Amino acid sequence: MRVALQALNLMVLTRILGAEGYGSLAGSVALFMTCGQFTGLGSGVAFVRHGVRGGELCGRLAATERAYLLSGLLLFALVWPFSVVLLGAIVPLGALACLAAAEVLIAPALQPLVYRYMAEERIFLSSTIGTLAPVSRLAAAVFALWFGLHDVSSFAQLYVAWIIVITGITLYVAWPRRGDLKSSSSISDTLREGLPYAVSSVALTAGNELDKTILLRLAGDAATGPYAAAYRIVMAATLPVNGLVLAAAPRLFRIADVRTDRLISVMLTAVFVYALVAASLLWLLAPLAPWLFGKGFAHVQPLLHWMCPIVITSCLRQFVTALLTTGDLQKSRNLIEIGGVCISFLLLVLLIPQWGAYGAIIAVACGDLWVISLGTTCIMLKRFLRPSANRISALKKFLRRLVEYRGTGNWIYTERVLAWTSEQAIVDQFNLGMRLFCHYVRLYNRYVGTKTIIFGHGVYKFLQFWNRGGVARLIIRGHPAWLDLEDPGALYAIQELSQGSTLSSLIETLSVNADLFIDVGANQGAFTAIASRRLHAAAEIIAIEPQPKLAECIERTLQETRQGKWRVLQVAVADNATTMKMVVPDENLGEAHLLPANSANMAAALTTPVAMLDELLGTTVAECRAVVKMDIEGAEIAALRGGRRFFNLCKPTLIMEINPIALGRYGHSVADLAQVLSELGYRFWSYCSEPYKYEPLERLPECYCDIVLYAAKAAE
């Protein structure tokens, strides 16, 4: 029945609206159908789970209906204005309002009844109510055809009128007259229980529908119309699999046994065979599509040929995701589905401008393959291997490694470094891209809560690509700071400026009595700014940073915050004055480093001037209380040698990063570093977290850490 309704809807709508009109309608409805999955926040699936495991139905039905109506009203108030901003220049505002009301508020009100009959395994009634929304669309299309109305606005008004009438009659007729309608579960409890299911439902629908919206936005309604028509045919071909999965869901929700495993095996065979047959028939019948839909749909035939593999991937995806949900792997499904949507979305944005509708097909197929492969891995390990708790933990770690960013600057995208995203006063100062990133981190920490923010790097770089931040002025804890937001290292700088760390606390403490603070490798200038707040008016600040954009940020910050003497030197430091090549990774400018002379990557590097620290300071530096912070990615030994006169004269307190891997880049070791420090008169060191727990220099740590070093007379 649903297949027939889909086919009739498609043929009538394409005839009355044409390719461009149907493209506008399909892109709009796709957006609202995706957002409409938030209506009820998954409480319908939770209702089925509750019912098949022996819970009461009547009271829970009432609570679920209230949840759908309340969330639908709130969602409509958010979605319609958003659609006006996104599609208002393409689709009439009245049509957007009617379509949003129909798909987000009115049609979802029938879903509690659908789930009620599903929980009772009365599949015919459940499916019948589920087809009432397509019936309303068909009735509106027939009326529009009858009265000669060929615009999207007229169809949208007819559709919302029909869906209101049919929904009202259905709720009146099918609503239970007997039984206690008072539920032990409040609306908040119902929504909380269903929320995990909403994530996967939204992700699934987004993967199936948002391609039309993005195509409409990027390529226009003329390209979207044929693509949407072809895609609706493909989705109609997968409806029997959808019906099979829904019918089997109550049995699969029960505790797994031998009969359940046998059912899964039979279903997999049936789904795979059907998908192959459906894809083959679609290929053979594709030439009929332009004849069915009329003028303007000539491109449907090649699009259908390209979409035949999606019939197979979509059927398998529905089957796999159903097993994840019914097998109590909902959290794993959520992560996998979110990953699939992110992959599809990124590919859609990248490929549609290049290849139009064919790029959208590739993006959708890649998203399906991601979900199928990872979902199958989860199911095999849990259902067939019966893993222990340790194996489940290992599986979670394996999946996390697949989606976590492991490259340069991966330590930035962690809960600790991004804790400042909860401070609304900071977030409100950002552009749209940065605000969206902060909201993503908040939601991730709230509902997933792992130490590493999965997809954090990808989301940040993507949003920065579309919302060029550049150098921005922020007010953090009442102090102005200029930061380069295109550099992910700015996220760490904000954390130090707002919430601090043991390192920033130590710099504040040492700066109080210092006459000179030198920041070698100042990066975004966070520690320079922190020291500037504590130094007395007569003290001098020297920030050394070779990257022009970062040096500019430091200069702007000090111009606003520092009344005393200060200098920003745009140069690298080593043991001789020359020019050298420097690698600057886009993923974190703070990990830029000078290349050794014999490096094989010289052609890909930037040229930067290099000076000796003694030359930069000159002969005017007298013995004083000095603090030096040095973090230059393994080039510390050369910098110390180039500042030998200064270090021997002032014996400054030295804060330094120990990075054995970076030292090895220049053929040095921690033992070599200890030798140079000893020659300069340093005898003791401490971890920055315990700055006065002195350890002898001979026991300098061989691991990555931040330490503070003292000369002998200072320690004594």
C-alpha positions as MATLAB code, in Angstrom:
seq = 'MRVALQALNLMVLTRILGAEGYGSLAGSVALFMTCGQFTGLGSGVAFVRHGVRGGELCGRLAATERAYLLSGLLLFALVWPFSVVLLGAIVPLGALACLAAAEVLIAPALQPLVYRYMAEERIFLSSTIGTLAPVSRLAAAVFALWFGLHDVSSFAQLYVAWIIVITGITLYVAWPRRGDLKSSSSISDTLREGLPYAVSSVALTAGNELDKTILLRLAGDAATGPYAAAYRIVMAATLPVNGLVLAAAPRLFRIADVRTDRLISVMLTAVFVYALVAASLLWLLAPLAPWLFGKGFAHVQPLLHWMCPIVITSCLRQFVTALLTTGDLQKSRNLIEIGGVCISFLLLVLLIPQWGAYGAIIAVACGDLWVISLGTTCIMLKRFLRPSANRISALKKFLRRLVEYRGTGNWIYTERVLAWTSEQAIVDQFNLGMRLFCHYVRLYNRYVGTKTIIFGHGVYKFLQFWNRGGVARLIIRGHPAWLDLEDPGALYAIQELSQGSTLSSLIETLSVNADLFIDVGANQGAFTAIASRRLHAAAEIIAIEPQPKLAECIERTLQETRQGKWRVLQVAVADNATTMKMVVPDENLGEAHLLPANSANMAAALTTPVAMLDELLGTTVAECRAVVKMDIEGAEIAALRGGRRFFNLCKPTLIMEINPIALGRYGHSVADLAQVLSELGYRFWSYCSEPYKYEPLERLPECYCDIVLYAAKAAE';
ca = [
       0.000    0.000    0.000;
       2.778    2.440    0.914;
       4.604    1.661   -2.342;
       1.454    2.369   -4.345;
       0.832    5.622   -2.473;
       4.431    6.748   -3.014;
       4.143    6.008   -6.733;
       0.832    7.821   -7.132;
       2.058   10.834   -5.146;
       5.186   11.036   -7.244;
       3.409   10.828  -10.601;
       0.705   13.361   -9.726;
       3.040   15.892   -8.080;
       5.595   15.824  -10.885;
       2.809   16.365  -13.394;
       1.246   19.360  -11.634;
       4.420   21.078  -10.334;
       7.000   20.335  -13.028;
      10.699   19.733  -12.412;
      11.463   23.057  -10.717;
       8.333   23.121   -8.568;
       8.822   19.532   -7.494;
      12.470   20.296   -6.693;
      11.421   23.151   -4.384;
       8.804   20.972   -2.705;
      11.141   18.000   -2.266;
      13.964   20.094   -0.790;
      11.597   21.781    1.678;
       9.827   18.591    2.741;
      13.190   16.845    3.183;
      14.281   19.530    5.646;
      11.024   19.323    7.617;
      10.966   15.511    7.637;
      14.487   15.495    9.080;
      13.602   18.034   11.752;
      10.306   16.232   12.364;
      12.236   13.234   13.666;
      12.941   15.322   16.766;
       9.190   15.461   17.427;
       8.547   13.168   20.360;
      12.308   12.832   20.950;
      12.256    9.070   20.450;
       9.454    8.457   22.943;
       7.579    6.343   20.359;
      10.323    3.701   20.093;
      10.680    3.756   23.871;
       6.881    3.131   24.009;
       7.295   -0.028   21.906;
      10.165   -1.246   24.083;
       8.082   -0.532   27.190;
       5.016   -2.344   25.838;
       6.648   -5.523   24.525;
       8.417   -6.003   27.855;
       5.173   -6.055   29.831;
       4.504   -2.391   30.590;
       1.041   -0.815   30.647;
      -0.049    0.766   27.370;
      -2.973    3.150   27.819;
      -1.366    5.540   30.277;
       1.930    5.411   28.421;
       0.090    6.184   25.154;
      -1.329    9.382   26.657;
       2.077   10.457   27.973;
       3.669    9.766   24.590;
       0.986   11.765   22.736;
       1.542   14.742   25.050;
       5.274   14.462   24.444;
       4.715   14.529   20.683;
       2.400   17.540   20.793;
       4.576   19.596   23.133;
       7.829   18.885   21.344;
       6.129   19.434   17.974;
       4.958   22.921   18.970;
       8.402   23.905   20.207;
      10.064   22.446   17.151;
       7.728   24.278   14.742;
       8.604   27.567   16.432;
      12.280   26.868   15.725;
      12.193   25.139   12.355;
       9.963   27.467   10.378;
      12.130   30.600   10.939;
      15.229   28.536   10.133;
      13.658   27.338    6.870;
      12.821   30.923    5.940;
      16.473   31.897    6.357;
      17.723   28.837    4.457;
      15.157   28.514    1.653;
      13.125   31.732    1.784;
      14.608   32.995   -1.465;
      13.573   29.807   -3.313;
      10.273   28.695   -1.715;
       7.320   30.997   -0.779;
       7.086   31.746    2.948;
       3.459   30.604    3.198;
       4.334   27.264    1.646;
       7.183   26.807    4.122;
       4.828   27.528    7.036;
       2.213   25.019    5.849;
       4.738   22.294    5.090;
       6.496   22.821    8.433;
       3.209   22.557   10.336;
       2.222   19.402    8.461;
       5.542   17.527    8.777;
       6.755   18.726   12.189;
       3.563   19.101   14.232;
       0.436   17.484   12.746;
       1.571   14.294   10.988;
       3.782   13.178   13.938;
       0.731   13.327   16.217;
      -0.346   10.011   14.645;
       2.883    8.240   15.578;
       1.911    7.254   19.154;
      -0.970    5.227   17.684;
       1.413    3.643   15.162;
       3.738    2.590   17.964;
       0.866    1.409   20.161;
      -0.326   -1.108   17.576;
       3.259   -2.080   16.836;
       3.793   -2.901   20.528;
       0.639   -5.065   20.405;
       1.950   -6.694   17.176;
      -1.160   -5.539   15.295;
       0.968   -4.686   12.292;
      -1.875   -4.086    9.811;
      -3.402   -1.326   11.941;
       0.029    0.137   12.638;
       0.890    0.236    8.937;
      -2.519    1.618    7.991;
      -2.167    4.608   10.326;
       1.405    5.071    9.112;
       0.122    5.532    5.547;
      -2.321    8.332    6.406;
       0.250   11.084    5.829;
       0.936    9.857    2.241;
      -2.851    9.586    1.777;
      -3.176   13.259    2.775;
      -0.460   14.233    0.292;
      -2.177   12.262   -2.451;
      -5.558   13.833   -1.688;
      -4.020   17.314   -1.805;
      -2.266   16.494   -5.099;
      -5.485   15.176   -6.664;
      -7.426   18.296   -5.591;
      -4.668   20.519   -6.978;
      -4.790   18.640  -10.275;
      -8.600   18.795  -10.361;
      -8.722   22.577   -9.823;
      -5.737   23.319  -12.065;
      -3.433   24.585   -9.286;
       0.199   24.238  -10.377;
       2.165   26.097   -7.695;
       3.825   24.885   -4.491;
       1.910   27.294   -2.236;
      -1.525   25.976   -3.304;
      -0.439   22.369   -2.805;
       1.018   23.160    0.632;
      -2.261   24.758    1.785;
      -4.309   21.805    0.551;
      -1.899   19.364    2.170;
      -2.020   20.977    5.620;
      -5.834   21.122    5.448;
      -6.109   17.429    4.555;
      -3.595   16.276    7.174;
      -5.463   18.231    9.896;
      -8.778   16.609    8.965;
      -7.414   13.072    8.657;
      -5.338   13.317   11.862;
      -8.271   14.645   13.859;
     -10.639   11.911   12.662;
      -8.069    9.165   13.274;
      -7.271   10.302   16.830;
     -10.992   10.488   17.624;
     -11.765    7.034   16.231;
      -8.666    5.109   17.352;
      -8.069    6.668   20.759;
      -8.751    4.093   23.504;
     -12.036    4.590   25.381;
     -11.186    2.062   28.073;
      -8.259    1.740   30.379;
      -6.485    4.114   32.717;
      -5.015    6.983   30.719;
      -3.067    8.241   33.710;
       0.575    7.301   33.256;
       3.137    6.679   35.969;
       5.668    8.354   33.651;
       5.770   12.131   33.355;
       6.446   13.848   30.041;
      10.021   14.564   31.114;
      10.573   10.903   32.028;
       9.071    9.781   28.728;
      11.295   12.139   26.750;
      14.385   11.189   28.727;
      13.823    7.488   28.051;
      13.250    8.072   24.349;
      16.047   10.554   23.693;
      18.708    7.966   22.725;
      16.353    6.622   20.048;
      15.733   10.126   18.683;
      19.418   10.583   17.876;
      19.548    7.554   15.584;
      16.147    8.362   14.067;
      17.247   11.890   13.182;
      20.588   10.619   11.879;
      18.876    8.024    9.670;
      16.382   10.508    8.239;
      19.080   13.150    7.778;
      21.113   10.672    5.774;
      18.072    9.928    3.591;
      16.589   13.416    3.215;
      19.041   16.275    3.700;
      20.679   15.570    0.342;
      17.630   17.140   -1.342;
      17.795   20.252    0.845;
      21.528   20.739    0.273;
      21.135   20.090   -3.458;
      18.320   22.657   -3.618;
      20.457   25.205   -1.766;
      23.630   24.625   -3.797;
      22.378   23.607   -7.255;
      18.846   25.046   -7.501;
      15.381   23.553   -8.015;
      15.984   22.518  -11.638;
      18.647   20.012  -10.581;
      16.793   18.969   -7.433;
      13.530   17.996   -9.163;
      14.809   15.033  -11.250;
      17.097   13.895   -8.434;
      14.281   13.959   -5.864;
      11.965   12.056   -8.194;
      14.595    9.370   -8.780;
      15.360    9.177   -5.081;
      11.680    8.745   -4.174;
      11.505    5.781   -6.539;
      14.532    4.244   -4.800;
      13.035    4.811   -1.346;
       9.723    3.333   -2.500;
      11.658    0.244   -3.584;
      13.031   -0.146   -0.036;
       9.650    0.176    1.710;
       9.048   -3.599    1.904;
      12.275   -3.929    3.891;
      11.143   -1.108    6.156;
       7.845   -2.922    6.741;
       9.652   -6.198    7.485;
      11.915   -4.508   10.029;
       9.003   -2.774   11.776;
       7.008   -6.009   11.921;
       9.922   -7.937   13.422;
      10.961   -5.225   15.916;
       8.770   -6.428   18.847;
      10.200   -9.963   18.610;
      13.767   -8.701   18.246;
      13.372   -6.487   21.306;
      12.824   -9.580   23.438;
      15.743  -11.385   25.068;
      17.894  -13.079   22.417;
      17.609  -16.854   22.078;
      18.075  -19.487   19.391;
      14.780  -18.622   17.705;
      15.743  -14.941   17.546;
      19.074  -15.813   15.922;
      17.239  -17.972   13.371;
      14.837  -15.092   12.643;
      17.769  -12.732   12.041;
      19.384  -15.201    9.645;
      16.165  -15.598    7.642;
      15.590  -11.838    7.569;
      19.129  -11.142    6.337;
      18.709  -13.600    3.468;
      15.333  -12.137    2.534;
      16.573   -8.538    2.683;
      19.654   -9.216    0.581;
      17.804  -11.207   -2.098;
      15.024   -8.641   -2.294;
      17.543   -5.770   -2.578;
      19.324   -7.436   -5.500;
      16.033   -8.121   -7.309;
      14.712   -4.599   -6.684;
      17.939   -2.979   -7.916;
      17.893   -5.116  -11.071;
      14.261   -4.272  -11.837;
      14.940   -0.595  -11.222;
      17.773   -0.661  -13.760;
      15.539   -2.310  -16.373;
      12.525   -0.047  -15.796;
      14.449    3.234  -15.535;
      13.733    4.239  -19.184;
      10.004    4.489  -18.318;
      10.538    7.214  -15.705;
      10.628   10.248  -18.058;
       7.419    9.060  -19.703;
       5.685    8.754  -16.308;
       6.752   12.144  -14.925;
       6.487   14.328  -18.007;
       8.614   17.113  -19.449;
      11.595   18.289  -17.458;
      12.413   14.844  -16.039;
      14.576   13.454  -18.861;
      17.560   13.194  -16.506;
      15.737   10.783  -14.196;
      16.797    7.731  -16.228;
      20.607    8.108  -15.809;
      20.104    9.124  -12.192;
      18.141    5.928  -11.531;
      20.928    3.859  -13.043;
      23.411    5.504  -10.706;
      21.103    4.972   -7.738;
      20.650    1.217   -8.167;
      23.460    0.442   -5.664;
      21.690    2.690   -3.130;
      18.727    0.296   -3.174;
      21.050   -2.393   -1.834;
      22.910   -0.206    0.666;
      19.705    1.368    1.989;
      18.019   -2.008    2.558;
      21.059   -3.368    4.376;
      21.393   -0.193    6.416;
      17.785   -0.437    7.630;
      18.331   -4.052    8.636;
      21.625   -3.401   10.448;
      20.378   -0.354   12.344;
      17.249   -2.225   13.455;
      19.445   -4.975   14.930;
      21.534   -2.377   16.758;
      18.435   -0.802   18.327;
      16.717   -4.054   19.310;
      20.002   -5.568   20.541;
      20.509   -2.855   23.214;
      23.323   -1.275   21.207;
      21.567    2.066   20.876;
      24.555    4.129   22.019;
      26.765    2.411   19.475;
      24.126    3.011   16.810;
      23.959    6.688   17.723;
      27.710    7.124   17.318;
      27.761    5.170   14.050;
      24.749    7.008   12.601;
      26.163   10.407   13.578;
      29.404    9.439   11.861;
      27.499    8.421    8.754;
      25.591   11.707    8.650;
      28.794   13.717    9.100;
      30.474   11.837    6.256;
      27.451   12.284    3.983;
      27.099   15.968    4.859;
      30.752   16.771    4.220;
      30.747   14.868    0.941;
      27.503   16.552   -0.154;
      28.964   20.002    0.433;
      32.188   19.073   -1.363;
      30.834   17.015   -4.273;
      27.590   18.775   -5.265;
      29.374   21.927   -6.528;
      31.586   19.662   -8.664;
      29.202   16.981   -9.963;
      25.709   18.126   -9.009;
      23.185   15.332   -8.404;
      25.765   12.614   -9.116;
      27.909   13.954   -6.279;
      24.897   13.646   -3.978;
      24.482    9.978   -4.966;
      28.117    9.229   -4.093;
      27.777   10.997   -0.727;
      24.637    9.047    0.232;
      26.223    5.716   -0.731;
      29.347    6.455    1.337;
      27.212    7.255    4.391;
      25.309    3.963    3.996;
      28.515    1.933    3.666;
      29.943    3.519    6.815;
      26.872    2.560    8.880;
      26.688   -0.966    7.428;
      30.349   -1.789    8.048;
      30.621   -0.468   11.609;
      27.148   -1.664   12.595;
      27.885   -5.179   11.365;
      31.089   -5.215   13.423;
      29.161   -4.329   16.593;
      26.459   -6.923   15.961;
      28.897   -9.742   15.201;
      30.928   -9.113   18.321;
      27.930   -8.839   20.642;
      25.355  -11.269   19.275;
      27.457  -14.081   17.882;
      30.649  -13.934   19.903;
      28.757  -13.186   23.149;
      31.588  -10.935   24.370;
      32.452  -10.438   28.001;
      32.474   -7.006   29.616;
      36.169   -6.706   28.779;
      35.492   -7.457   25.113;
      32.731   -4.864   24.985;
      35.131   -2.324   26.466;
      37.739   -3.275   23.865;
      35.120   -2.896   21.106;
      34.219    0.590   22.309;
      37.883    1.558   22.314;
      38.264    0.159   18.798;
      35.294    2.150   17.488;
      36.526    5.270   19.243;
      39.907    4.951   17.550;
      38.161    4.754   14.176;
      36.432    8.085   14.569;
      38.840   10.040   16.789;
      41.261   12.468   15.184;
      44.787   11.122   15.756;
      46.881   13.732   13.906;
      48.698   16.914   14.848;
      46.983   18.815   17.663;
      44.669   15.925   18.586;
      45.139   16.766   22.278;
      43.216   20.019   21.726;
      39.880   18.268   21.116;
      39.458   16.974   24.660;
      36.968   17.698   27.410;
      39.683   19.343   29.550;
      40.950   21.780   26.910;
      37.450   22.675   25.683;
      35.879   23.109   29.133;
      35.562   26.856   28.446;
      32.850   26.237   25.824;
      30.358   26.163   28.724;
      31.046   29.872   29.411;
      28.338   31.705   27.510;
      30.048   35.070   27.920;
      32.908   33.829   25.748;
      30.763   31.937   23.234;
      28.564   34.988   22.554;
      31.575   36.872   21.158;
      32.221   34.366   18.348;
      31.050   34.221   14.760;
      28.445   31.679   13.665;
      30.951   28.915   12.905;
      32.632   29.108   16.301;
      29.294   29.263   18.120;
      28.106   26.127   16.335;
      31.347   24.370   17.276;
      30.891   25.332   20.941;
      27.308   24.031   20.931;
      28.519   20.759   19.366;
      31.074   20.326   22.158;
      28.435   21.076   24.807;
      25.951   18.565   23.408;
      28.681   15.965   22.988;
      29.851   16.328   26.593;
      26.264   16.161   27.822;
      25.018   13.129   25.921;
      28.172   11.156   25.065;
      30.711   12.285   27.613;
      34.022   10.749   26.530;
      37.299   12.545   27.260;
      38.059   13.031   23.563;
      35.522   14.950   21.464;
      34.828   12.621   18.546;
      34.751   14.489   15.217;
      35.863   17.610   17.111;
      38.691   18.318   14.672;
      36.511   17.760   11.597;
      33.649   19.901   12.903;
      36.018   22.741   13.860;
      37.858   22.797   10.540;
      34.623   22.505    8.535;
      32.889   25.344   10.362;
      35.972   27.535   10.130;
      36.056   26.891    6.373;
      32.545   28.256    5.978;
      32.869   30.983    8.629;
      36.303   32.504    8.235;
      37.172   33.750   11.720;
      40.637   35.245   11.249;
      42.040   37.422   14.011;
      39.382   38.247   16.608;
      39.282   40.352   19.754;
      37.817   38.605   22.791;
      37.175   39.752   26.336;
      38.142   36.886   28.655;
      37.806   37.338   32.398;
      37.641   41.079   31.833;
      40.886   41.251   29.829;
      41.103   41.807   26.045;
      42.969   39.227   23.959;
      43.553   39.007   20.212;
      43.565   35.440   18.869;
      43.797   33.785   15.453;
      40.656   31.644   15.423;
      41.634   29.892   12.191;
      44.334   28.150   14.245;
      42.927   25.352   16.453;
      45.614   26.312   18.973;
      43.391   29.290   19.832;
      41.066   26.833   21.591;
      43.881   25.962   24.004;
      44.793   29.639   24.438;
      41.208   30.454   25.448;
      41.291   27.645   28.010;
      44.485   29.038   29.592;
      43.143   32.591   29.625;
      39.742   31.644   31.037;
      40.166   28.665   33.348;
      43.940   28.311   33.568;
      46.137   25.333   34.385;
      49.061   24.445   36.642;
      51.383   26.020   34.056;
      49.522   29.331   33.882;
      49.232   29.411   37.688;
      52.997   28.961   37.998;
      53.668   31.760   35.487;
      51.374   34.071   37.455;
      53.202   33.252   40.708;
      56.696   33.709   39.295;
      55.821   36.926   37.437;
      54.835   38.835   40.560;
      58.456   39.519   41.597;
      60.089   39.384   38.142;
      61.757   42.289   36.359;
      61.834   40.537   32.961;
      59.601   37.922   31.357;
      60.669   36.300   28.073;
      58.245   34.053   26.193;
      60.246   32.036   23.640;
      57.745   30.429   21.280;
      54.884   32.667   22.405;
      52.347   31.159   19.941;
      48.986   32.945   20.450;
      50.415   34.921   23.394;
      48.256   33.402   26.144;
      51.126   33.055   28.628;
      52.495   36.480   27.644;
      49.099   37.987   28.506;
      48.920   36.062   31.781;
      52.391   37.273   32.825;
      51.531   40.835   31.798;
      48.710   40.924   34.341;
      51.112   40.151   37.234;
      54.332   41.948   36.301;
      54.975   45.304   37.985;
      54.878   48.455   35.869;
      58.668   48.754   35.480;
      59.134   45.147   34.331;
      59.731   44.299   30.676;
      58.054   41.660   28.509;
      59.727   40.138   25.443;
      57.622   37.791   23.284;
      59.443   35.824   20.561;
      57.235   34.319   17.846;
      58.336   33.763   14.201;
      54.852   33.382   12.675;
      53.627   36.790   11.407;
      49.926   36.357   12.171;
      50.521   35.129   15.717;
      53.068   37.888   16.364;
      50.438   40.398   15.253;
      47.957   38.947   17.767;
      50.468   39.335   20.594;
      51.236   42.938   19.606;
      47.550   43.870   19.580;
      46.974   42.238   22.958;
      49.921   44.013   24.603;
      48.978   47.364   23.060;
      45.673   47.180   24.937;
      46.828   45.596   28.183;
      50.438   46.614   28.887;
      51.504   50.072   30.042;
      55.166   49.204   30.684;
      57.999   48.118   28.397;
      57.363   45.299   25.957;
      58.674   43.941   22.659;
      57.371   41.378   20.168;
      60.166   39.864   18.063;
      59.067   38.086   14.884;
      61.986   35.692   14.656;
      63.042   32.149   15.576;
      65.958   31.531   17.946;
      68.902   29.139   17.611;
      72.681   29.104   18.144;
      73.550   31.152   15.044;
      72.061   34.009   13.010;
      70.755   32.773    9.664;
      67.546   31.847    7.844;
      65.948   28.422    8.164;
      62.990   26.498    6.867;
      60.022   26.012    9.200;
      57.094   23.582    8.989;
      53.760   25.142   10.037;
      50.958   22.524   10.402;
      47.475   23.923    9.783;
      46.067   21.616   12.484;
      47.972   23.514   15.236;
      50.295   26.441   14.556;
      51.777   25.931   18.011;
      53.512   22.783   16.752;
      55.436   24.653   14.046;
      59.147   23.780   14.124;
      62.410   24.541   12.384;
      63.631   21.917    9.963;
      67.069   20.367   10.366;
      69.456   21.254    7.536;
      69.370   17.731    6.093;
      65.556   17.420    6.067;
      63.848   15.930    3.006;
      60.879   18.325    3.315;
      62.739   21.569    2.595;
      60.671   22.436   -0.485;
      57.365   22.328    1.424;
      58.549   24.541    4.307;
      58.481   28.310    4.928;
      61.568   30.474    5.278;
      62.001   32.397    8.547;
      64.802   34.543   10.001;
      66.734   33.017   12.904;
      68.694   34.927   15.561;
      70.655   34.209   18.725;
      68.925   35.112   21.980;
      72.006   37.041   23.162;
      71.878   39.210   20.026;
      68.167   39.917   20.479;
      68.615   40.977   24.100;
      71.774   42.986   23.400;
      74.414   44.010   25.913;
      72.048   46.241   27.886;
      70.503   43.393   29.871;
      71.825   43.628   33.427;
      71.557   41.056   36.162;
      67.885   40.940   37.127;
      65.096   38.703   38.343;
      63.998   37.040   35.115;
      61.519   34.346   34.115;
      61.816   32.555   30.770;
      59.155   30.295   29.261;
      60.512   28.213   26.375;
      58.431   25.897   24.165;
      59.914   25.626   20.664;
      59.253   22.020   19.682;
      62.661   20.394   20.238;
      64.923   23.320   19.285;
      65.556   24.227   22.931;
      69.206   23.128   22.996;
      70.169   25.458   20.128;
      68.210   28.326   21.711;
      69.929   27.839   25.081;
      73.347   27.859   23.431;
      72.461   31.035   21.573;
      71.569   32.727   24.872;
      74.551   31.536   26.883;
      75.624   35.044   28.003;
      72.130   35.936   29.218;
      71.590   32.658   31.080;
      75.009   32.833   32.773;
      74.388   36.447   33.820;
      70.777   36.369   35.028;
      70.207   32.697   35.863;
      66.471   33.130   35.099;
      63.840   30.731   36.373;
      63.247   28.610   33.274;
      59.913   26.990   32.378;
      60.361   24.442   29.618;
      58.569   21.662   27.793;
      60.342   18.293   27.721;
      59.479   16.545   24.443;
      61.815   13.595   23.704;
      60.304   13.017   20.249;
      60.774   16.660   19.235;
      64.354   16.649   20.587;
      65.082   13.555   18.501;
      64.098   15.517   15.392;
      67.418   17.383   15.762;
      69.467   14.376   16.856;
      69.296   15.294   20.540;
      68.155   13.467   23.667;
      67.010   14.472   27.147;
      70.550   13.679   28.378;
      71.951   16.227   25.897;
      69.481   18.810   27.178;
      70.498   18.111   30.771;
      74.158   18.579   29.826;
      73.521   22.031   28.285;
      71.403   23.104   31.269;
      74.162   22.006   33.628;
      76.707   24.083   31.698;
      74.437   27.114   32.152;
      74.371   26.643   35.929;
      71.006   24.884   36.451;
      70.972   22.254   39.168;
      67.349   21.561   40.124;
      64.006   21.022   38.420;
      60.392   20.456   39.455;
      57.151   19.565   37.730;
      54.987   22.641   37.124;
      52.283   21.067   39.285;
      54.749   20.879   42.217;
      57.065   23.838   41.545;
      59.047   23.675   44.778;
      59.552   19.941   45.066;
      63.144   20.083   43.850;
      64.758   17.192   41.998;
      68.424   17.032   40.911;
      69.122   17.790   37.259;
      70.604   14.314   36.785;
      67.092   12.905   37.165;
      65.539   15.002   34.390;
      62.391   13.123   33.179;
      62.532   11.177   29.921;
      58.827   11.717   29.167;
      56.663   14.495   27.743;
      55.999   17.070   30.491;
      56.297   20.719   31.551;
      59.005   21.492   34.121;
      60.531   24.505   35.873;
      64.329   24.758   36.317;
      66.295   26.654   38.932;
      69.938   27.693   39.077;
      71.894   26.513   42.090;
      71.881   29.799   44.002;
      68.139   30.278   43.403;
      67.401   26.788   44.703;
      69.600   27.270   47.696;
];
